[in-house]
Structures are given as structure tokens and as C-alpha cells.
Amino acid sequence: MESWMKSENEKPWSKETSRPSFRQTQQKFSRMMSDDSPDAFRSVSRKAGLQIWTINNMQMVPVSSQGFGNFFEGDCYIVLYISENKGSGQSTDVHFWIGNASSQDEQGAAAIFVTQLDEYLGGSPVQHREVQGNESPRFRSYFKNGLIYKKGGVASGFHHVDTNVYNVLRLLHVKGRKHVTAREVEVSWNSFNNGDIFLLDMGKAIVQWNGPQSNRREKLKAVLLAQDIRDRERGGRAQIGIVEGGDERDSPELMKVMMAVLGQRSGQLKEATPDDKPDQVQNNNVRLYHVFENSGNLVVQEVATQPLTQDLLHSSDCYIADQRGSSVMVWKGKQASKEERREALNRAVGYIKAKNYPANTSVEVMTEGGESAMFKHLFKSWRDKGQTQGLGTTYSPGKIAKVDQVKFDVMELHARPELAAQQRMVDDASGDVKVWRIENLELAEVNPSTYGQFYGGDCYLVLYTYQRSGQQQYILYMWQGRHATKDEITACAYQAVNIDNKYNGAPVQVRVVMGKEPRHFLAIFKGKLIIFEGGTGRPGVVNPDGGARLFQVRGTNELNTKATELQARASSLNTNDVFLLKTDQICYLWYGKGCSGDERVMGRAMSDVLSKQDKQVVMEGQEPAEFWVALGGKAPYASDKRLQREEPPHSPRLFECSNQTGQFKMTEVDDFAQIDLDEEDVMLLDTWEEIFLWVGNLANQYETKEAWNCAQEYLRTHPAGRDPDTPIIFVKQGYEPPTFTGWFSAWDPHKWSGGNSYEEMKKKLSDAASLSQITVDLNNSNLNKSPVGISGGGYRAPGGPMSSPPGYRVHGDLSPRPSTPTSPSTQRAQTSVSMNLSPSSSFTPSSPAGGTVSPSAGGSGMYLNPELLINKSPSELPQGVDPSQREDYLSDVDFENLLGTGRSDFQRLPKWRQSDLKKKAGLF
């Protein structure tokens, strides 16, 4: 076991000893903020939904809903999400997001606020540390249309995004298929490449340019993002146009607009850059560490490796679960000391640094009783306190399990797919059954009189047909005997494809490994399912007589009962079940002390199917000598009633599957919905008891072919040591059974019947009226084009800080003019497009550099070039400039560009906020 110690007096948290460490910053802020913490959370609502704050001057400043999804790279944010769960009340997640350009001070303040917010909310939230570009699936799920990363820091007083502001010119580089991000880049053709999508945002018009190598899913995500910008930031009053990069000649008007803003394109565009990486290779190397302090030292001691069990966690302690650096999760026991609980997040950061893990390693901190689904999935079994038994229970290898069957009718299952999903039952098993056996690699029909009898040396195909909403539905089970040959297993899969084709791809295909039969499979044989260990059911073949045969019977009614052959020895018995012992002369019914009356009834019914011989009931403890002789003598067996355990359900998880790099990878989709099932993808839905493979109609042939292998690899590498024979169910788009749709809220069976959504959206956005409107708007308006090489085009995005290009003044006609002499080549680069955004503005030329000036705040007077004011010491300022009032010497446009707000709004801000904005603009 691994154990290491770190002294709290050392400086292990920062590689730079010349600046305060993250931990030192936290300690400083903790002392300063302790008195104000109650006031800091007055704006926190306990209602379900999303709330976001940015950190400003060590204060939590709310972000308006219009700004959700926009994140400044120079800032830190706190994101609170409260969700309502059916039957289990609220669940709460608190994230603190770290921008790549944020300061140590801001990171320290955010971490302290998260810890205090956790305490304010009673310690129940799961805490997450998010790093820009490496956000967790949970975090990304709040922003379905994607994340936008903005340059700089927060620029406007209390408005993260200024709605209905059109003085915008920016270029967004959009990447990602499932998890979409958009980053502000230089407004230039140099930023483009052939593989990605770019949004040229001009305020009243947004042009989407699709790289020739981009795919349909990426195009659709970019359209949704453009619409989101239009609706939330422009109040719905912006036009959207789409240009296909491979067919630019089809959009001549829009290309004129792009050329006017970006200039003429010279040379070839860059090749595609790699897309966003899938989350990770599933890591089945999990270690659990006990974290505690000893004489001022932090001690981290290894407790166990995977598969983990819940009893390893003690309420008085704190633990770290480490998936070999792919994620670090901290668990806080309810009885752990207040100091230990407070330090949990800080210790996780320290642990990451001590292990030399990447700084963007995922971190989750949770309290006992509030564990995340991902954390529970690391454990072999997990039971929540007070959890009821019955729904969703499953058998586990090596354990004795019982299932309480809930009574239901077929109409209720169809009306309530969530019940069908929980019960794993598409109907009441009253449909039609047809069974084939693989003989000589071909299909051979099985005599209906022997339906339900499966031999371990054979493979079978079982076609189940039932009605739903007046239409026939099909399930095709592929049952694989434990002793069947590889050729027979391969032939079984091949013949399944033939049957699937015969029914035009409608059947849901289910791989069933002997002994791991799903519930519905049991139900369709009405209590007559018998699994023989070996042999064959082929007619004319005599199975070798092995003497006495022992069968374990489990089930309480005809929908959940099966008999499984075990080795005929005493050690196979279990006190909680019914067993049938078949000899040449008699069939014994052995009733264990822990079995119920219903189980005895089903045992009696099963014995009539298995044998026509006389039956003799044997109660546990009253066995005749002949009984033990048939089993080869007495021997110890499982006799503990505490083995009557069942595995509680885990929360379902959805993944996008990818095997394109030669390594099986998955991208998790948190808080999933039907819209996350993309027609081009293969998706894996893990409900713990079963694995669903959903294949979209447009999924590529390679991924479809590899889907089965992917599911088996997922089970094999699962950190909880999952049963590799868990049933795998193959579902095609449009043929989803209720056992699948029930895991999704508000399933729409007609979602994909209306055609291709991207093409429909494009057609709607690209009609003649919209295109002409964009052209008219641009022709009647004024857009500045900054000189080539000025990042961001010299204009701020909504809510974002931006400075005017050096050496340029903006005049009444809004075309750039040099305030100092420029070369002819520079002047030629100054293209202008019109956009009438500020018709009432009137600007005067700048004063010459170095001249004596007087402030003209807001009036029409002499203004200075911002270059003469920004980041200058008092001695470097022009004569007559008051160093404490540099903003008064800016034109209105420069004032708003630099400070992100107008003069009147700026004057209404508190002094600390004014100073903060001036510091960020270099005017302090």
C-alpha cells in the first residue's frame, strides 16, 4: 500500500516560489472573507435551475441568464445547478471554473467561495473543479448549445452580456461534435482551416462558414450556437447565413460580405486541426486512499484497489478515489471533522500536484449521502441509505439474489415507459415466440413442445413478436451456450443478421450469454425455462448419462422463474432456494429454510416440466440418506440467510462510442435526453443490469460493425469489475423498445420522421428573403475592419473588453483613419464595411501626441489616442493629463471599447468596481 506525507509548512502547491501559492492565496482570502460570507450568498436561490457568478474584487457578482455559456478566459466563475429528482428531492452541483488567463487571486477567492457555498447549502452539493477546455460532461450538459470562450476579463458592470447591442465584430472558431466550444480568434482568413466551422459575427448578421471537411453534426451544432447568440444576445434581431466552404460559389452574396470584412483571401487555407478528444480511455485502475493529518502533515494512505466496495468508506474519515489521474474524487464522511471537510478541495489540488498529474485533471468533492453517479460506478455495489428494494434489482455473480416482481399490466407498460425500463419488460410476455437452433451452422426450427429447454452445447435464436400502438415489434435473442463451439457462435450472429434483414432491420437484437438471461427472456417461457449445463437438444442425439442431475430453481411466478443445472454435489445447495435433484428412480424437491411459499410453488411446477417421475418433497434438515448418496455425500453449503442480497440500481449513463484511434474511447453525455442520440453515432446506454447499443441510421459501417466489441470492451475495462456476460441489447434508430425509451424523459417517437434537421435549418435560414436582408443590413450599416494582424478585429464581443487598434481614431463615418502617419500599404489594408450602429455619435480627431490637453468627458472636444494613456507611468503621460482620471481623455467609442460600458453607466458603478475596470484596461 502506498503512503506519502506532505508538510503543511512546505510550499508544495506551486512551482513558482516567487509568487504566492494557490494555497497561500486561499488562506489570505479565507481570513479576509470570513466576516462577509453570510452576505455573499444573499443572491443564492434554492430553486431548481442554473445560477452563475463571476469573481470580481473578491466578490461574487451574478451573471445574467443572457450571458450563460459565455466565459472570459481571464476570470473565474462559480456555477450552481440544482435539479429536481423524482422521488428523491433535489440534487446540487457546485462548479468553480478556472479561465486559462485567470490570476492566482481569483482562483483562490473562487475556491474559498465554493467551500463556503457548500457549507451554506448544508454540505450536500457535489463540488467540481473545472479548467477551461477540459470541462466535465456534467458541466457541459448545462450548456447544450456549447461554450464560448472570450478574450480578457469581465468588462461590464453587472451585465455579462449586453442584450441588443450590435457594435460587434468577432470571429468564433467552433469545434466539437458532442461538446461544442467556440473561441474568439483573429478576424482574418489566417484563422480559418478546412476542417472546422467559423462564425463571423457582425452584430446584425452572423455568417456561418463550414469547412469542406466538417461533418453534418458539427454543422448542426454550429447552427444551434449561432441561433443561441442571435436569440440571447441580439434579442432575436440578427440574420444568419450559411456558406459551405467547399461550394462558396453557391453563396455569392454572403461571400461578398465575408470578403468585405476579411479582405481578399490569398493562398490556401490551413488543413484541418484535430477535433476535441473523447473524454478518456476507460480506466479500470482505481485506487482508494485514506486522507488525514498527522502532526501537521498531510498523510495519504492507500486502502484498496479496484473493484471497490462501499464498506471501505467510514463516516469519520475522508478518502480520495484516483482513476490513475484521469479523475480525482474526494469523499467526505459525515462525521469527519469540520477542518477535514473544509480542506477537501484543497487537498485534492495538492494531491494532483504531488502526483505530477496535469493541472486540468478532473476533481469532484462530495459528501457522504450525496455521491455522484460516476463515483458510485467505481464500486462493485452501492446502496443508498433507506433505499427500497424491488425495482431494478439484478443478480450478481457469486451472490444469492432475490427479485420481488412488481405486478403490472401491458397497458401500463406502454403508457409508462419508465416502468418498462425499470422492470426491463417491454410487455407482459404474451406475444408470439419462435425458436431456432444452430445445426451445421444453419437454422433448424425447434419443436414448440420443447420451448424453454436450452442446452449448454447449443446456440439458439429466439424471435419474440408483440404489438405496440397497433404495430408489430420484434426482439431477436441470440442465446449462446457455454460449451458451444466458436463456429456455432459465429453462425448464430450471422443467422441473426439474416433474420434481421428479413424483417427490414426492425428487430431489437439481444446477446444472451448462458446463465445471464434478462428478465423478459425468462418471462416469455412462462416459468418453464430450463438451462442444461451441457449436451444438445438436437433430435436423434443421445446425451451421455451422467447420473444424478441437480437444478437450482429461482423465481416467484411464471414471469421470473428459471431452473439452472449445477454440479450434482452437496456444496451446490443454498438455504435460500429450491432445488430439484433428478435421479434414475425419483425426483427430489429440496426446500431450503430461506425460500418462500411462492418459490416452492414454482419449484413444484418446474419439477413437472423436468421429470415425469414421482416427486418427493425434502425439507432442509430432514433429508433421507438416499438424497445425500445421490449428491456424493454430505458437504458444507451456503446456509447464511444474510446472502439474500440484491444489487440496487445504479444511475444510467450514456456514452458516445469511438474506436477510430484503435483504442476504445467514450465521451460521456451527462443529463442526457433524446436529442443527444445523434443519427451519425453509436451510443452506449449503461443501465447496469443491461447494456444498450443504439445505432443511428447514419452511423458509419465500421463503428456499427465494431459496436458489439465496444460493449464487451466497456464491460471488461469497467472499474467496478462488471460481469462481462451482462446482456447487450442492439437497438436501431426508429425501433427503440420501451425498455430503452423509458430511460429518457419525454421521448418523441416522431423525432426523426420529419427529415434531416440540419438541411431543414439551413434551408430555413438561407431563403431568399433572409439573404437579401443580410445584404441590405450590411449595405446600410457600418462595420470597422481593423488592420490585418489586430486580434479580435478591434471590436469587443458583447460584454467583453476590447481596445481600439493602435494609432486609429473612429470618426463620424466609422471608417478607420490614421491618427499618426501610416504607410501606403497599411492604409490599403484598411477596408471598411458599413454598419449604422451609433447614428447619434459624433467624434472629433485626436490631438497630436504629446500636446497639452484638457478633458472633455462625453462632450465633443479633443481626445487622446489610447496608446498615450494605457499602461503609462504618470511621468510618461502627455502634459496636463490627470493620472487618476485618464478615462476622461478618451472618446466615447474608446471609453466603451476599453471599459466595456458607457460613461453614464460607469459613473453609477461603485468606486471599487470603477477601479477594477480601469486596472484591467491599463488606465489606473
N, C-alpha and C positions, 0 to 999 in steps of 0.2 A: 504493500500500500504506500501511496505517495504522501509525503507530508513536507510542507515548507513553511517558513516563517518570514515575516517582514516586520521590521520595527516601525512603529508609527512615527518615531522621531526622525527616521530617514526620509529621503525625498525620492521615493521610488516611482512617483506618479508622473514625472515629467523628465523628458530627455534634456530639456534646456534648463540649466541651473541658473541662468542669468535672468530668468523671468519667473513670476510666481507660478507654482504648480496648480493644476486643476483643484487638487485637494486644499491647498492653502487658500486659493480664491474662495472655495466653498466655505471654509472656516471663517474667513473675513466677512463674507456676506451673511453667514448664519448669525454672527454677533450683531451685525448692523440691522438685520431684518427681523429679529426675534420679536421686537415690540410691535411691529406693524403687521404681523401675519394675519390677525383676525380681519383687518380692514382690506387686505389684499384679495380676499375671497368673497367680498360682498357681491361681486358680479357673477359668481358661480351659481348656475341653476342646477337643480337636481332633477329636472325633467329630462325625459329621453331625447337624445339628439346630439348634435355636434357643436362644440364650443372651442374657440381658438383664441389664444392670447400671444402677443409678441412681447419680448422683454425690452423695456426702454427705461434707461436711467434707474435700473433695479426695481422697476415697477411692471406689473402685469397689465398690459394695455389690450383691451378686447379688439379683435379683428371682426369687421362686419361680415355678414354672410356673403356679400358680393365679392369679398376678397378670398373666400375659401378656395384652396388649391393653389394660390399664389404664395411663393416663399422666396424671400430675399436671401441671397447667399451670404450676406453679411450679418444676418440676425439669427436668433434662436427663438423657438416657438414652443408653447405648451398646448397640446391638443387633448381635449377631454371628450370621450364618446361614451354615452350612457344608452344602453339598449334594453328593451323590454323583452324578456324571455317568457314564453308561455309556461305557466305553472311554476316558474322558479324566480319570479321577480326580476329585478334589474341586475345587469352586469355592467361593470365600469372599467374602462381602459384609459390610462393617462400616458400620453407620449410626450417626451421632450425631444424636439427636432433641432439638430445642430447644422447650421449652414457651414459650407466649406471655408468661408471667409469670416466667420464669427470670431469674436475675441474670447480670451480665457475668462474675462469678467462676465460676459454674457452667458457663457456656458455654465459657469459656477452659479450665477444667480438662477438660471433656469433649473438646474439640478436641485437647488435648495427649495425653490417654489414647488417642484414636483413632489418632493418629500413632504413638505408642509401640506400641500393639497391632498396627498394621500391620507395624512392624519386627519385633516378637516373632514374628509369623506368617510371616516371611520376605519381606515386601513384596508378596505375591501378592494380598491382598484388594483388591476394588474398594471405595473409600471413598465414602460418600454423606452429604451434609448434608441433614437433614430438618427442616422447620419445621412446627409444629403447624397442621393444617388444609390443608397443601399437600404431604402426603407423596407420595413416588414410588409408581408402581404396584408396583415391586419390594417396597418396604416394606409396603404394604398387603396384598400377597399372603401374608405370613406370618400375617395375622390375618383369616382368611376370614369370620369372623362379625362383624367390624367393630372399630373403635377406640372406647374410652370415655375421654373427657377428664374428669378430676376436678379440682375446685377445690383450691387450696392446693398444699402440697408433701408429700413422703413423711412419713408420720406414725407408722408402727410400726417397731420396731427393725430386725429383719431379715425381716419378713414384709410384703410389699407388699399382700397381701390376706389377711384373717383368715378362713380357711375355717370354715363352720358358725357364723358369728356372725350373729345375727338382729336386733340392735338397729339397724335401718336404716330410714330414711325419706328417699327421694330421688325426684326426677322426672328422667327421662332424655329428652331431645329427640333423636329418631332421624331422621337424614337420609341420603339416598343410595340409589341403586338397585344400582350395581356396587360402589362404595366407600362402605361404611357407617361413619358416625361417630355417636356418642352423647355428648351434652354434658349435664352436670348443670346444671339450671336451677331457678329458684324453684319450690317446691312450692305452686303456685297455679294456678287456672284462667286467670290472666292470661298464663301461659306458653304456653297451648295456641293452636293455629291449625287451620284447616280442611284444610290440605294435608299435614301431616306426621303422624308417629306418635310417641306418647309412652308410656313405660313408667313406671308408678307402682310403685316398688319398696318394699315394706314388710317386707322380710326373709323372712318365711314365705310371703308371697304377692306375686306380680307381676301387675299388671293392664295389659294392652296396649290402649291406646285408639287406634284407627285413624281418622285424619281422613277426612271424607267424600270428599275429593278425592285421597286417597292411592291408589296402584295396587297391583295384586296382588303385583308383585315387591317393592315396599317392605314390604308386609305380611309377606311370607315372610322377608325379611331380618331384620325386627324380631323375628319368632318365633324365628328361629335365635339371635339375640342374647339374647333372654330365656332360652332354654334353656341357652345357654352360661353365663349368670350363675347360673342355678339349679344347673347341674352342677358348675361350678368353684368358685363362691363359697359355695354353700349345701350342697355335698355331695349334690346331687340331692334335697334335702328342702325344696322350696318348690313351691307350687302356682302355675300360670299360668292366667289367664283372659283372654279377648279380648272387647273391646267394639268394635262397628262404630259409629263416630261418627255415621253417617247413620241408624242404626237402634238408638239407645240403648234404646228400649223393649223390644227383644228380649233385653236383658240386665239385668233389673231388680235382681237380687241384686248384681251387680258394680257397677252404678251407685250402689246404696246405700253400698257400700264407698267408692267414689270420693267421693261427697258427704260421707260421714263424715270423710274425711281432708281434702278440699279445700274443704269448705263448699258452700253452695248457689251455683249459677252465676247470675250476673246479667249481662244484656246478651248481645250476640252475640260469638262467638269471632272472633279476627282472621282475615283472609284468608290464604291460603297464601303462604309466602315462597319465593323462587326456590330450586330444588334445587341440588345441587352441580354445578359446571361441569364439562363434559368437559375432559380434560387440556389440550387446546390445539388451535388450528388448526395443521395440519401445516405446519411452517416449512421451506421449501426454500431459505432464505437462510442458508447456513452459511459461516462464516469460520474459518480456521485461523491461529492466532498462535503465534509462537515467543516463549517467555518466558525471560528471562535477566537476570543482574545485570551492571551496568557501573559500576564505581567507586562502589558503594554504592547505585546507583539501580536500580530495577526497570524493565526495558525489555520492552515487549510490542510485537512487530513482526508485521504481517500477512504471512503466507506465501502463502495461496491462498484462493480461494472455491470453492464447490461447482461441479461434483462433485469431491470429493477423491479422491486416490489414495494408496495405502499407502506408496509410496516417498517421500512428502513427510516422513515421520516418521523422524528419525535417533536412534539409540540413545543418543547422547551428550547429547541435549537434552530439554527439557520443552516441551510445547505445550498451548494452550488451544483447544478447538473450541467456538465460540459459535454457537448457533442463534438469533441475534437476541434473546437474553435469555430465551427460553423454557427453555433449559437451558445450563449451562456445564460442559464436561467437560475435565478435566486429564489429560494423558497423560505419564507419566514414563518416559523411556528407561532401560534397564537400566544404561547406562554413565554416566548423569548423576551429578553429584556428590551426596554424601550430604546436603549442605546444601540443594541444589536439590530433592531428593526430599522432604526433611522439610518444606520450606516450601510444598509444592504446594497443600495445602488452604488455607493462609493466603493464598496468592497469589490463589486463586480467589475468596475472600471480598473481598480488596482489589480485584480486577478488577471484581466486581459493583458495589461502591460507586463506583469510579471511573467506571463506565459509567452510573451512576444507575439500575441495574436494581432491581426490587423486592427487598426483603430476603428474601423467600421463594423466590427463584429457585433452581431445582433445581441441585445441584452433585454431580458424580461425579469421583472421583480414581482413576486406575487405573495399573497398572504394565505396561510392555511384556510381552506374553505373557498378560496377564490381563484383556484388554479385555472390556467388557460387550457384549451383543448390540446394544444401542441405539447404542453408539459405532461398531461395525462397520457398522451400517446407514447411517451417514453417508458411507461410502466406496463408490466405484463398484465396487471389487472388494477382497476381503480374503482373504488366505491365512495360516492359522496355521502356525507353524513345524512341520515334519515331517508336515504334513497329507497324507494319502493321496489318490490320485486314483481316480476311478471313480464311486462312488455320488454321486448328487445333482449331477452336473455339468450345465452348461447352456451354450447358445450365447449370445453377446453380440454386439450389432450392431457391425460394423466389425472384429470379431476372428475369427480362424480357430480353430475349436474342434473337439475330438475327444472322443467319448464311448466309454469302454470298457464294453461291455454285459456286465453280470453275468448268468451263466446261472442260471435259476430255473425252477421248475415251478409250475403253477397252485395246487396244493395248498399249497405253501409260502407263496404269496402270501396265500391265505385264512387260513392258520394264523398268519402273521406280518404283520399289517397294517403294522407299522413298516417292513418291507421294501417292501411295496407303496407306502407313502408316499414312501420314499426313491427308489424306482425310477420313481415316477409311473405305475405299471402296476396296474390293478385285476385283471387276469388275464393269461393268456398269449396274448391276442388271437385265441382260437379260436372266439369267439362268432359270431353272425349279424350281417350288415351289410346295411342298406338305404339307398339314396341317392336324394335328390330334388334337382332343380334348380329354381330360381325362374324361371318363364317367364310373362310377362304378369302378374306379381305372384301367380301361383298355383303350386301344387306340380305338378311333372312328374317322373315316375319316370325314373331314369337306367338305361340298358341295362347289366346286370351285366357285360357284356364290356368296358365302358369304366370300370368302377370303379377309382378311384385316379387318374384323369385330371381335374385341376381347372384351370379356365381363369380368368385374372385378371379377365375381364369378367363373370363369373357369381357367383352366390351359391348355396350348397348346404346341404342339411340331411342329416346322416348319423346314422341311428339304429343304435346298437350294442346288441345283446341278449346277455346272458350269464347263467349260472346261479351262484348262491351259496347254499349251505346249502339246496338244493332249491327255491329261489325265483328267479323271473326278475327280473333287474335291467336297468336301461336307462341308456344315456348318449346324449344328443342333442347332436351337434356342429353348431354354426352357423358354416360357413366363409364368410368374406367376401372376395371378390376385390378386389384393389387398385383395379381400374378399374370395379367395379360401380357403378350409379347409387344415389343416396340412396333412391330409391323401392324399389329391389330389396333394399337392406339393411334397410329398414323392413319390407318384406313378409316377408323372411326371419325377422325377430324375431316378426312376427305369426303366421306359419305355425308357428313353433316352439311358440307358446302353444297353438295348436290341437292339435298332436300331443301336447303335454304333457297337455292336458285329456283327450284320447282315452285316455291311459294313467293317468288319475286322479292326475296330478301326480307320478308315480313317477320319470320320467327326471331324471337329473342333467344340467343344461344347461351347455354349454361354448362360450363365444365364442372362435372361432379366426380370427385375422387372418392373411391370406395371408403365408406365409413364417415364421410363428411357431407352426407346428403342434406340439402337445405330443407326447410320446413315444408314448403309447398310440394316438394318431391315426395315427402312422407305422406302428405295428405291425399295425393291423387290415388294412392293404392289402398286407401280406406282401412288401415290397420292390418294389412296383410303383407307388408314389406319385410322380406327375409333376406339377409345378406349372408351367403355361404362363403366361408373363408377361401376355399379353393374349388377345383373342379370346373365343370362346364355344364351348361343346360342344353347342349346340342342333343337333338334326338338321336338315339342309337348308340350314344357314348355312355359306357358304364363307368361311373366314378368309383375309384378304389374305396373299399370299405375300411375305414379307419377305426372301427369300434364305436364306442360311445361318443356322442356329439353334444356340446354344451352351447346354449344360446342365451344371451342376455336380452331381456325384453324391457324396453323403456317406452313410457307413454301413458297418458291418462284417458285418451279417447282415440277414435279411429283416424283423427286428423294428425296426430303427433306420435304415433307408435311405430316402432320397428324392432325387429329381432336381429341381433348380430351374433354370428358364430365366434366363439372364443376357444382357446385351448381347453380341452376337457381335463382340467385339473382343479383341485380344491382352491388353489390360490387365485383363481379367476373370479371366485364369488365375491359379492359385495352385499353388505347387510341392508343397503337401501333399495335393492332392486328385486325383480322377479327373474328367475332363471328356469329354462327348460333343459332337462337332461334326457336325451333320447338314446335308449339302448335297443338291443335286438328284441327284447321282450316287452318293454314298458317305457312310458314317457313320464318322468317326474316333473311336477310343478313345484319349484322351491320358492317359498315366500320369505324374503328377508324381513327382519323385525322393523326396518325403517320404511317399508313400502306401504302405499296407501291402498284403500279399497278399490279405487278406480284402476290402479295399476294391476291389481290382482285380476280384475275383470278382463282387462286387455290381455293379460298373460294367458288366461283360460281360452280366450278367443284365438290367440296366436297358436296355442298348442293344437287346436283343431285343424288349423291350416297346415301345420308342420307334420303332424302324425295322426294316423287313424288308429293307433294303438290305444290300449287302455291308459288312462291317466291316473296318477297317484299324487295327491297333494302332500307336500312335505313342508312343515313349518321349521324355520330356523331353530336349531337346538333340539329338534326331535327327529333327526334323520335316521333312517334304518341303516344297518351295516352295509346292505347291498348298494346304497347310494354312494357311500364313500369308496367302496370297492370299484365302482364304475369310474370314479374320478381318480383312481390310483392311490387312494389313501387320504387320510385327513392331513390338512396343512393350514397354516395361518392364512387369513384373507382379510380384506378391508372390512372392518367391523365398527368403524367410528361414525356415528351419525352426524358428526360435525362435517363430514365430507359432502353433506347435502348442500353444496355451494353452487352458485350460478354466477356467471360473469355479468356485471352490469354493463349497460350500453355505453359506448364512447360517442362523443360528438362526431358526426360525419365530416369528412374533409374532402375537398375537391382539388384535383391537380390537372394541369396541362402536361401531357406526356411528350417527351422529346428524346429521341435516341440518335440524333443526327450527328453527334460528335463521336459516336462509337461507344459512348458511356451513357447509361440510363440516367436521365435528369428529369426533374419535375419542377414546375412552377406552381406554387400553391395559390389558389384563389380563395381569399377569406370572405366571409359574409356573402357567400355565393348565391346567385339567382339564375334563373333560366337564361338570361341574356348572356351569361358567361360561357354558355355552351356554344362555341364557335363552329360553324359549318366546316371550317378547314382543319379542325383539330381532332385529336383523340384525347378524351378526358377520362380520368380515373376517379371514381367516387368510392371512397372507403367508408363503409358503414360498420366496419369491424367484423361483423358476422359474415359479410359478403363483400366482394369487390365487384363493382360495375365498371365495365369499359364501354364508354359511349363514343361512337364513331360518327362524325359529321359527314354529310353527303359529299363534301368537297375535300375530305381528308386525303392526303396522298397515299398511294398504294403501299409504299414502303412502311409508313407508320402503321397503317391498318394491318399489314401482314405481321408486323412486329408486336402488335398490341398484346397478344397473349404472353409473349416472352416478357414484355414490360411489366405486366401484372405479377407474374411469378417472381421477377427480379425485385419488384417492390416489396412483396411479402418476405422474400429471402433476406433482404437487407434492412427490414424494419427494426428499429432499435428495441422494440418490446419483445423481440423473439417470437414473431407471429407464426401461426400454424401455416406451413407452406401449402397445405391442401385446402385452405379456405376456398369456398365456392367462388368461381369467377364467372360473371354474367356479362355476356356480349350483347350490347344494345345498339341498334342503328337509329339514326335520327329519323323521327317520324313514327317510330314503332316502340315508344317507351311504355313499359308496363307501369301500373300504379305503384309497385314496389320501388320503382325508381323515381317517378314524378313526385311521390309523397314526401321526398326529402327536400323539395323545392317549394317555396311559398308561392301561391298564385300562379300555378302552371297554366300556360296558354297552349292548348293543343293545336291552335291555328297559327302559331307564331311564324312558322316557316312556309306557310301556304301562300303568302302574298307576293312571292318573288324575291329578287335579290335586293336586300335593303341598301347596300352601298350604291348600286346602279340607280335605284329609285331616288335616293337622296341627291345624287349627282344630277339626275335629270331635273329634279325639282329646283335645285339651286342654279342650274345652268340654262334655264329657259331664257328666251329672247328678252323678255321684259327685265329680268334681273341683270343680264349682261349689259343691256343698254343703260340701266340705271347706274351701274358702277361707272361706266364711261362718262355719263352726264355728271355724276357727282364729282369725279376726278377733274373733268374739264372745267367745272365751275368752282373749283376749290384750289387751295394752295398747299403743296407739300414741300418741305425743305429736303433737299438731298445734301447730306454733309459731304465734305471732301473725302475722296477714297482713303480708306485706312482709319477713319474715325469709327471706333467700335460703337455699335448701337445706333449709328446714324445721327447722333447729336440730339435725339429726342427721347424723352422719358416715356416709359410704359406707364399705364395708369397706376398711380400710387408709387412710382419708382423715381429715385433720384437720377438726375442726368445733368451734365454740363454742356453748354454750347461748344461747338468746335472752336479751338483756339484761333484767335485772330479774326473772328467773323462777328458781324453785327446783324441782327434781324431788323429789317425796315418794314415800312408800311405795306409793300407789295410781297413781303415774306420771301423774297429771293435773296440768296446769300450775296453779301458784298464784303470784300476785304476791308478791315479797318486799318490794316497796315499793308504796305505794298506786297504783292504776291507775283509769282512768276506767271507767264502766259499759260504754261502747262497746267498750273494749279487752277487758274481761272477757267480753263476749258473743262476741267473735271467737275465744275460746279453746276450740274444740271439742276433744273427746278421743275417741279410739277405743282400745279395749283391746288390749293385746298383752303377754302374760306372758313377758317376756324375762329378767328378773332377779329371780326369786321370793325369793331369799335376801337381796336388798339391803334395807337399812333406812336411811332418810335422816332427818336432823333439819333443822329450819328453819334458815335463815341467821341470823347475828347481825345486829343493826341496823347500818346503815352508820355507820362512824366509831367503833364500840365497841372496847374493848380485848379482844383475842382471844388464845387460846393454840392452838397447832397440835394437831390430833387426827388424825394421819396414819393413815388406814384405819379408825379407830375411830368410835364414834358420839359425836360431840362437836359443837362449834359451828363452822360453816363460813362462809366469806365468799362473797358474791356475786362471781363472776369479774370483773365490771366494776371492782371496787375494787382488783384486782390486776394486770390486764392493761395493759401499756404505761404504767405509772406510775413516776415517779421515786421514790427512797426517801423523800423528804420528803412525797410525796403519799399514801403508804401509811397504812392505819389504824395507830394506836398499838399497838406490841407485835409487828408483823409483821416477821420477818427477811427483808430484801430478797433474800437469796441462797437462801431456802427457801420461796418463795411457793407452790410446789405443795403444801406441807404443809397449807395453809389451804383446800384445795379438797375438796369432797365427792368420793366415789369416781366418781360419774357425771361430774361436771365434770372431774375429773382425766383420765378416759379420753376424754372428748369433746375436750378441749383438746390432750392429748399423744398421743392415739391408741393408748395402751397402758395396762394396769393397773399399779398401784403395784409389785407384786412383780416383774413383767417389767421395769418401768422401773429398779428398783434393780439388776437384773442387767446392765444395759447399761453399757458403758464411759463414763467421765466425759465425754469429748468428745461422745459421742452424746447423753447426757442434756442437756448444754448446748445442743447443736444443736436438740433438740426444744423446749427451753424458749425459745430465741430465736425460733423460728418461731411459738410460741404467745404470745409477748409477755410471758413470765414471767421474763426474765433481767435 
